[in-house]
Amino acid sequence: MIPAALLCVIVSGCADQQPTGPRLQATGPRLPRVARINNVPFNKFFVAWSQSYSSSPIQTQIFALDPRQDRQYAWWADQSVLSFASANPGRLYINGDEPDQSCIAPYDYAGMYYDFVAGVRGADPTARFSPAGFAEPNYYCCPPSAGEACHSSMHSISYADQFYNAYVRRYGVAPPVDEWRFHDFGLSFAIGDVNGWWSRVDSAAAWSVSHGANMVLGAWGFLRWSEPAPAYREYLKQAMGRLMKDKRINGATYWSYEPWVASPRYLVNGDGSLTPEGQTYVNPLTDIPTGVKIVGSANGRARLRWSNTTSAWAAEAEFWVQAPGSNSFVYRNTELVAGPGANQTPFVVFNIGDRVRGRVRYYNVYGQAAWSSFSNIVLLALTEPEADQRRVFRNLPHFCFLRLC
């Protein structure tokens, strides 16, 4: 029993002391691992453009046919493509790259796509298809004095829409599309404006689904965001977090794997080692929250608070409890806290007299990061102490009251 004078929330050790107490139980029940929202493995969702195929440390996409890669690339249904299709049934083919950047009219590209699909299907009726990736709004194919209106109308969603409508006009049916592709390097957004970049990717995904298929972010990276590596890696994490949890998006292909044309933020060095950006691309889920603190309130309630070291992920918090008379802590429950950016759990109700502590880790649709250190310990009680009792107990050397929330 807790004396009536101590029916309040107290912590063993003040804020600048490390709490001590009975040992933690080493194992305890866990929630099931967070499930992926679809069946695309991480290493096949996040790939990178390269001049040669590699399966490790990052799987690559090349501008060619290769039975080892998931998506094939070709402009024309020539004999080499037809032979490949016949020998490798059921593959997905990307028909070219950025026809809008080459000023190919949407009407003309519709004809090219029709011929390509018809040719490959003649060799493999089970083949699947994706139009070329369309570039983000930019000045290509616009007069020198043209502004944003022309930049948008000649590229991205506008070009895709014109292609789709031209195909319907020419052939009387919608184009056969298993995936749409859009490219976006955030060129028109300020450094670090992940929200602006994502708003355009989100619009492309919405357009894609409304036109019959999911999309792939066919080329991306923040080419002009000349920030130091730690800041750039944080932008990568935030972008990857949004991409991987969007059910309308089947994958993302980074530019580029190795040093190449316009690739200041490549992923792999010449000796095969990962760059800092590459380390994040392989595993963006490495951050650990800091300053984890349990905060008590009246009537047996407590919550965890922490400081975030990234703004990319949601958080998972565990509460562990030592019941009165017990000499060990046992796992009690888990709270999944929506994110990114959240820094506290809701209040959780415990039994009066329980001693409670907790820990936090980040998670995404593919898994979880490492746990933080355990928090301080609170003893949960029934009521808040009177003000004069608070003053008395603040002066004691081994106990201090938590501020109520």
C-alpha positions in Angstrom: 0.0 0.0 0.0 1.1 3.6 -0.7 0.6 6.0 2.3 -2.2 8.5 1.8 0.4 11.3 1.7 2.0 9.8 -1.3 -1.1 9.1 -3.4 0.4 10.9 -6.3 2.7 10.3 -9.3 6.4 10.1 -8.3 9.5 9.1 -10.0 12.4 7.2 -8.6 15.3 9.6 -9.2 15.1 13.3 -10.3 15.4 14.4 -13.9 19.1 14.4 -13.9 19.4 10.9 -12.3 19.3 7.6 -14.1 16.6 5.5 -12.5 17.5 2.3 -10.8 15.3 -0.6 -9.9 14.7 -4.3 -10.3 15.9 -5.9 -13.5 13.7 -6.0 -16.6 12.3 -9.2 -17.8 14.3 -10.0 -20.9 11.5 -11.1 -23.2 7.8 -10.4 -23.5 4.9 -10.6 -25.9 5.0 -8.5 -29.0 2.5 -7.3 -31.6 2.8 -8.9 -35.0 5.4 -7.4 -37.3 4.0 -4.5 -39.2 2.8 -5.9 -42.5 3.7 -4.6 -45.9 0.8 -2.9 -47.7 1.4 -5.0 -50.8 3.6 -7.8 -52.0 6.5 -5.8 -53.3 9.7 -6.4 -51.3 11.7 -3.4 -50.2 14.7 -4.2 -52.5 12.4 -4.4 -55.5 10.3 -1.3 -54.6 13.4 1.0 -54.3 15.7 0.3 -57.2 18.1 2.6 -59.1 19.0 3.4 -62.7 22.4 2.1 -63.7 24.6 1.4 -66.7 24.8 -2.3 -65.8 22.6 -4.7 -63.9 23.3 -5.4 -60.3 21.2 -7.2 -57.7 23.2 -5.9 -54.7 23.7 -3.8 -52.7 20.9 -2.1 -54.6 18.9 -3.7 -57.4 19.3 -1.7 -60.6 17.2 -0.9 -63.7 19.0 -0.6 -67.0 18.0 0.9 -70.4 17.9 -2.5 -72.0 16.5 -6.0 -71.9 17.8 -8.3 -69.2 15.9 -11.3 -67.8 17.3 -10.6 -64.3 15.4 -7.3 -63.9 11.7 -7.0 -63.2 11.0 -4.4 -66.0 12.3 -4.4 -69.5 13.1 -1.3 -71.5 12.8 -0.8 -75.3 11.7 1.8 -77.8 10.8 -0.5 -80.7 9.5 -4.0 -81.1 12.5 -5.1 -83.2 13.6 -8.7 -83.7 15.7 -8.7 -80.5 12.7 -7.6 -78.4 10.4 -10.1 -80.1 12.9 -12.9 -79.5 13.3 -11.9 -75.8 9.5 -11.7 -75.4 9.0 -15.1 -76.9 11.6 -16.6 -74.6 10.6 -14.7 -71.4 6.8 -14.7 -71.2 4.8 -12.4 -68.9 7.4 -9.6 -68.6 6.6 -5.9 -68.3 8.0 -3.6 -70.9 8.6 0.1 -70.6 8.2 1.7 -74.0 10.9 4.4 -74.2 11.9 7.3 -72.0 10.5 10.8 -71.7 9.0 11.3 -75.2 7.9 14.7 -73.9 11.5 15.8 -73.4 12.2 14.9 -77.1 9.1 17.0 -78.2 7.3 14.0 -79.6 3.7 15.0 -79.9 1.3 13.0 -77.7 -0.6 11.9 -80.8 2.6 10.5 -82.3 3.7 8.8 -79.2 0.2 7.1 -79.0 0.9 5.6 -82.4 4.4 4.5 -81.3 2.9 2.8 -78.2 0.2 1.1 -80.2 2.7 -0.4 -82.6 5.0 -1.5 -79.8 2.3 -3.2 -77.8 0.9 -5.0 -80.9 4.4 -6.2 -81.9 5.4 -7.6 -78.5 2.0 -9.2 -77.9 2.4 -11.0 -81.2 5.5 -12.7 -79.6 4.0 -13.0 -76.1 0.3 -12.5 -75.5 0.9 -12.4 -71.7 3.3 -9.5 -71.9 2.5 -6.4 -69.8 3.2 -2.8 -70.7 4.0 0.7 -69.4 4.2 3.9 -71.4 7.5 5.8 -71.0 8.0 7.9 -67.9 6.9 11.5 -68.4 9.1 14.3 -67.1 8.2 16.8 -64.5 7.2 20.3 -65.8 10.2 22.0 -67.3 11.2 24.4 -70.1 12.0 21.7 -72.8 9.9 22.0 -75.9 8.6 25.5 -74.9 9.6 28.8 -76.5 12.3 30.7 -74.6 9.8 33.3 -73.3 7.2 30.7 -72.2 6.4 30.4 -68.5 5.0 27.8 -66.1 1.8 27.3 -68.1 3.8 25.9 -71.1 6.1 24.0 -68.9 3.2 22.1 -67.3 1.2 21.7 -70.5 4.2 20.0 -72.3 5.1 17.5 -69.6 4.0 15.4 -66.7 0.2 14.9 -66.1 -0.8 17.1 -68.9 1.3 15.2 -71.5 0.0 11.9 -70.0 -3.6 13.2 -70.4 -3.0 14.2 -74.0 -1.4 10.9 -74.8 -4.3 9.0 -73.3 -6.9 11.1 -75.1 -5.0 10.8 -78.4 -4.9 7.0 -78.1 -8.6 6.9 -77.5 -9.3 9.1 -80.5 -7.0 7.0 -82.8 -8.0 3.5 -81.7 -11.4 3.9 -80.0 -10.2 2.3 -76.7 -8.0 3.3 -73.8 -4.4 2.4 -74.1 -3.4 -1.0 -72.5 -1.4 0.1 -69.5 -0.3 -2.1 -66.5 1.8 0.7 -64.9 2.0 4.5 -65.5 5.4 6.2 -65.0 6.2 9.7 -63.9 9.6 11.3 -63.2 10.1 14.0 -60.6 13.4 15.4 -59.2 11.9 18.4 -57.4 13.5 20.8 -59.7 11.0 23.6 -59.3 10.8 23.3 -55.5 12.9 25.0 -52.9 15.6 22.9 -51.2 14.0 20.7 -48.6 10.4 21.2 -49.8 9.4 17.6 -49.6 5.8 18.5 -49.2 5.8 20.4 -52.5 7.5 17.6 -54.3 5.1 15.0 -52.8 2.0 17.1 -53.7 3.0 16.6 -57.4 3.8 12.9 -57.0 0.5 12.5 -55.2 -1.3 14.2 -58.1 0.4 11.9 -60.6 -0.6 8.8 -58.5 -4.2 10.0 -58.4 -4.2 10.6 -62.2 -2.7 7.2 -62.8 -5.3 5.3 -60.8 -8.1 7.2 -62.4 -6.7 6.1 -65.8 -6.6 2.4 -65.0 -3.4 1.5 -63.3 -1.0 2.3 -60.5 2.1 4.3 -61.1 5.9 3.9 -60.7 8.0 6.9 -59.8 10.2 6.1 -62.8 13.1 8.4 -62.0 13.6 10.6 -58.9 16.1 12.1 -56.5 16.7 15.7 -55.6 19.3 16.7 -58.0 19.6 20.4 -57.2 19.2 20.2 -53.5 22.7 21.0 -52.6 22.5 20.3 -48.9 25.1 18.5 -46.8 24.7 14.8 -46.7 22.9 14.6 -43.3 20.1 17.0 -44.5 19.8 15.3 -47.9 19.5 11.9 -46.2 16.7 13.2 -44.1 14.8 14.4 -47.2 15.4 10.9 -48.7 13.9 9.2 -45.7 10.8 11.5 -45.7 10.3 10.9 -49.4 10.8 7.1 -49.1 8.4 7.0 -46.2 5.6 8.6 -48.3 6.3 6.5 -51.3 6.4 3.1 -49.6 3.1 3.5 -47.8 1.1 4.7 -50.8 -0.9 1.8 -52.3 -1.1 3.6 -55.6 2.6 3.4 -56.2 4.3 0.2 -57.2 7.9 1.3 -56.9 10.5 4.1 -57.3 13.7 4.1 -59.4 16.4 6.5 -58.1 18.8 8.4 -60.3 21.4 7.1 -60.2 23.2 4.0 -58.9 26.7 5.1 -59.8 28.2 8.5 -61.0 26.5 9.3 -64.3 24.9 12.1 -66.2 23.5 14.7 -63.8 23.8 12.5 -60.8 25.4 14.5 -58.0 23.8 12.3 -55.3 24.7 8.8 -56.6 24.4 5.8 -54.3 27.5 3.6 -54.9 31.2 4.6 -55.2 33.5 3.3 -57.8 34.8 0.6 -55.4 31.3 -0.7 -54.7 30.9 0.8 -51.3 27.8 2.8 -50.5 27.8 6.5 -50.3 26.0 8.2 -47.4 23.0 8.5 -49.6 23.3 4.9 -50.6 23.4 3.8 -47.0 20.1 5.6 -46.5 18.6 4.1 -49.7 19.5 0.6 -48.6 18.1 1.1 -45.0 16.4 4.4 -44.2 15.1 3.1 -40.9 18.1 3.6 -38.6 17.2 6.5 -36.4 16.4 6.1 -32.7 14.3 8.6 -30.6 16.0 10.3 -27.7 15.0 11.8 -24.4 12.3 9.2 -23.8 10.4 10.1 -20.6 7.4 8.7 -19.0 4.9 11.3 -17.6 2.3 10.3 -15.1 -1.0 11.9 -14.2 -3.7 11.3 -11.6 -5.8 8.1 -11.4 -3.2 5.7 -12.7 -2.5 7.2 -16.1 0.8 7.6 -17.9 2.2 8.5 -21.3 5.5 8.4 -23.0 7.2 11.5 -24.6 10.3 11.7 -26.7 12.4 13.8 -29.0 12.4 12.9 -32.6 15.7 12.4 -34.6 13.8 12.2 -37.9 10.5 13.4 -39.3 10.1 10.4 -41.6 8.3 7.7 -39.5 5.6 6.8 -37.2 6.5 5.5 -33.7 5.8 2.4 -31.7 5.9 2.7 -27.9 6.1 -0.2 -25.4 5.0 0.1 -21.8 6.5 -2.3 -19.2 5.1 -2.7 -15.7 6.3 -3.8 -12.3 3.3 -4.7 -10.2 3.4 -4.2 -6.4 5.3 -7.1 -4.7 7.1 -8.1 -8.0 10.8 -7.9 -8.5 10.8 -7.6 -12.3 9.2 -5.6 -15.1 7.0 -7.4 -17.6 5.7 -6.2 -21.0 2.2 -4.6 -20.7 1.1 -3.2 -24.1 2.1 -1.4 -27.3 0.9 1.9 -28.6 1.3 2.7 -32.3 1.5 6.4 -32.7 0.6 7.9 -36.1 3.3 9.9 -37.7 5.5 11.2 -38.9 6.5 13.8 -36.3 4.4 12.6 -33.3 6.3 12.8 -30.0 4.0 11.3 -27.4 1.5 8.5 -26.8 -2.0 9.0 -25.6 -2.5 8.4 -21.8 -2.7 4.7 -20.9 -4.4 3.5 -17.8 -2.5 1.3 -15.4 -3.3 -0.1 -11.9 -2.6 2.1 -8.9 0.7 1.1 -7.4 2.2 -0.1 -10.6 5.7 1.1 -11.5 5.9 1.8 -15.2 8.6 2.6 -17.7 8.7 2.5 -21.5 10.7 2.7 -24.7 10.1 3.9 -28.3 11.2 2.9 -31.8 10.3 4.1 -35.3 8.6 1.8 -37.8 7.4 1.8 -41.4 5.5 -0.7 -43.6 8.6 -2.8 -44.0 9.8 -3.1 -40.4 11.1 -1.4 -37.3 14.2 0.4 -36.2 16.1 -0.3 -32.9 14.5 0.5 -29.6 15.4 3.6 -27.6 16.8 3.2 -24.1 14.2 2.7 -21.5 12.6 5.8 -19.9 12.6 6.8 -16.3 10.2 4.9 -13.9 7.0 6.3 -12.5 5.0 5.0 -9.6 1.3 5.4 -10.5 -1.1 6.5 -7.8 -4.6 7.8 -7.3 -4.6 11.6 -6.9 -2.4 14.6 -7.4 -0.7 15.8 -4.2 -1.5 19.1 -2.5 0.7 22.0 -3.4 2.4 22.1 0.0 3.1 18.4 -0.2 4.8 19.0 -3.5 7.0 21.6 -2.0 8.0 19.2 0.8 8.8 16.3 -1.4 10.8 18.3 -3.9 13.3 18.9 -1.2 13.9 15.2 -0.6 17.1 13.8 -2.1 15.8 10.7 -3.9 12.3 11.6 -5.1 10.8 14.4 -7.2 7.2 14.9 -8.5 6.4 14.8 -12.2 4.7 17.8 -13.6 1.1 17.0 -14.5 -0.1 17.4 -18.0 
